[in-house]
Amino acid sequence: MKLNPGQLEVFCIVAECGSIRAAARQLVLTQPAVTYVVRELERQAGMALLLRQTQGVTLTEAGEALYRRALRLLEDWRQAQNELAQMRDGAQGDLRLAFSSGAAARILAPALASFRKARPGGAARCARVVSQ
């Protein structure tokens, strides 16, 4: 079974909208295109993922399982893309500093504020602060 992020995203939107027509509108695709993606996923899975009804669609048990997993996979995919973009743009790396507690208050806090202003995505996390 070969899944790709585009297929999973379409499937998740269909599941969230509860309708292929509504999902097609949201995705700015034709209804037949969305139907094709869902049918291809079902073909690859070898089972129905959606129950089609006159008022829309609901997920089968297999569809529920795929939906939950797809949400996690898509989030991981987005995080991987963001990390690669940060590496490409030079916005990622490690900076290790050692300060006494007094110097940290006087020097480090203003320096970090300036750094965050200059590189908004650069100081998103702080692993550990050790004062001596």
C-alpha positions as a Python dict, from the first residue, in 0.01 Angstrom:
ca = {
    (1, 'M'): (0, 0, 0),
    (2, 'K'): (152, 328, -112),
    (3, 'L'): (6, 629, 62),
    (4, 'N'): (108, 985, -1),
    (5, 'P'): (41, 1296, 206),
    (6, 'G'): (-188, 1443, -59),
    (7, 'Q'): (-418, 1140, -49),
    (8, 'L'): (-424, 1142, 329),
    (9, 'E'): (-504, 1511, 340),
    (10, 'V'): (-796, 1469, 100),
    (11, 'F'): (-923, 1172, 302),
    (12, 'C'): (-903, 1369, 628),
    (13, 'I'): (-1089, 1666, 479),
    (14, 'V'): (-1363, 1432, 354),
    (15, 'A'): (-1387, 1276, 700),
    (16, 'E'): (-1403, 1617, 868),
    (17, 'C'): (-1657, 1761, 623),
    (18, 'G'): (-1873, 1450, 626),
    (19, 'S'): (-1933, 1497, 255),
    (20, 'I'): (-1732, 1452, -62),
    (21, 'R'): (-1901, 1755, -217),
    (22, 'A'): (-1816, 1979, 82),
    (23, 'A'): (-1458, 1847, 87),
    (24, 'A'): (-1423, 1919, -285),
    (25, 'R'): (-1535, 2278, -227),
    (26, 'Q'): (-1291, 2321, 62),
    (27, 'L'): (-1004, 2168, -135),
    (28, 'V'): (-1097, 2360, -451),
    (29, 'L'): (-1114, 2034, -644),
    (30, 'T'): (-1387, 1872, -846),
    (31, 'Q'): (-1611, 1618, -678),
    (32, 'P'): (-1494, 1342, -918),
    (33, 'A'): (-1131, 1418, -828),
    (34, 'V'): (-1201, 1378, -457),
    (35, 'T'): (-1404, 1063, -521),
    (36, 'Y'): (-1114, 922, -722),
    (37, 'V'): (-867, 982, -437),
    (38, 'V'): (-1096, 815, -183),
    (39, 'R'): (-1165, 519, -412),
    (40, 'E'): (-792, 478, -476),
    (41, 'L'): (-725, 473, -102),
    (42, 'E'): (-999, 215, -57),
    (43, 'R'): (-858, 8, -343),
    (44, 'Q'): (-512, 17, -187),
    (45, 'A'): (-650, -68, 157),
    (46, 'G'): (-862, -347, 14),
    (47, 'M'): (-1167, -234, 211),
    (48, 'A'): (-1422, 44, 240),
    (49, 'L'): (-1310, 347, 438),
    (50, 'L'): (-1632, 544, 401),
    (51, 'L'): (-2000, 458, 417),
    (52, 'R'): (-2169, 661, 146),
    (53, 'Q'): (-2519, 781, 231),
    (54, 'T'): (-2758, 1032, 79),
    (55, 'Q'): (-2670, 1289, 347),
    (56, 'G'): (-2294, 1245, 313),
    (57, 'V'): (-2034, 999, 434),
    (58, 'T'): (-1932, 842, 762),
    (59, 'L'): (-1615, 654, 842),
    (60, 'T'): (-1605, 277, 865),
    (61, 'E'): (-1403, 118, 1144),
    (62, 'A'): (-1107, 98, 906),
    (63, 'G'): (-1170, 458, 801),
    (64, 'E'): (-1163, 570, 1165),
    (65, 'A'): (-831, 392, 1217),
    (66, 'L'): (-681, 546, 904),
    (67, 'Y'): (-815, 890, 993),
    (68, 'R'): (-657, 888, 1341),
    (69, 'R'): (-323, 767, 1202),
    (70, 'A'): (-338, 1006, 905),
    (71, 'L'): (-377, 1307, 1134),
    (72, 'R'): (-58, 1210, 1318),
    (73, 'L'): (128, 1134, 994),
    (74, 'L'): (28, 1465, 838),
    (75, 'E'): (139, 1655, 1148),
    (76, 'D'): (474, 1472, 1141),
    (77, 'W'): (502, 1549, 769),
    (78, 'R'): (440, 1922, 832),
    (79, 'Q'): (695, 1925, 1114),
    (80, 'A'): (954, 1757, 892),
    (81, 'Q'): (892, 2014, 619),
    (82, 'N'): (926, 2298, 872),
    (83, 'E'): (1249, 2157, 1016),
    (84, 'L'): (1401, 2117, 670),
    (85, 'A'): (1297, 2471, 576),
    (86, 'Q'): (1456, 2605, 894),
    (87, 'M'): (1777, 2415, 822),
    (88, 'R'): (1777, 2539, 462),
    (89, 'D'): (1719, 2897, 572),
    (90, 'G'): (1977, 2882, 849),
    (91, 'A'): (1718, 2922, 1121),
    (92, 'Q'): (1817, 2611, 1312),
    (93, 'G'): (2112, 2525, 1525),
    (94, 'D'): (2229, 2500, 1882),
    (95, 'L'): (2360, 2780, 2095),
    (96, 'R'): (2509, 2698, 2433),
    (97, 'L'): (2588, 2970, 2683),
    (98, 'A'): (2714, 2968, 3041),
    (99, 'F'): (2644, 3260, 3272),
    (100, 'S'): (2640, 3324, 3643),
    (101, 'S'): (2288, 3390, 3770),
    (102, 'G'): (2355, 3764, 3807),
    (103, 'A'): (2499, 3799, 3458),
    (104, 'A'): (2215, 3590, 3315),
    (105, 'A'): (1963, 3840, 3449),
    (106, 'R'): (2159, 4149, 3336),
    (107, 'I'): (2300, 4026, 3003),
    (108, 'L'): (2126, 3710, 2882),
    (109, 'A'): (1763, 3824, 2910),
    (110, 'P'): (1812, 4142, 2697),
    (111, 'A'): (2033, 3952, 2451),
    (112, 'L'): (1769, 3680, 2404),
    (113, 'A'): (1500, 3944, 2356),
    (114, 'S'): (1707, 4108, 2082),
    (115, 'F'): (1779, 3770, 1923),
    (116, 'R'): (1411, 3674, 1921),
    (117, 'K'): (1322, 4006, 1761),
    (118, 'A'): (1587, 3963, 1490),
    (119, 'R'): (1512, 3591, 1429),
    (120, 'P'): (1152, 3519, 1535),
    (121, 'G'): (1174, 3146, 1460),
    (122, 'G'): (1525, 3108, 1596),
    (123, 'A'): (1472, 3079, 1969),
    (124, 'A'): (1161, 2867, 1989),
    (125, 'R'): (1283, 2638, 2263),
    (126, 'C'): (1524, 2641, 2551),
    (127, 'A'): (1654, 2304, 2660),
    (128, 'R'): (1798, 2383, 3001),
    (129, 'V'): (1911, 2679, 3206),
    (130, 'V'): (2178, 2605, 3466),
    (131, 'S'): (2284, 2878, 3706),
    (132, 'Q'): (2593, 2855, 3918),
}
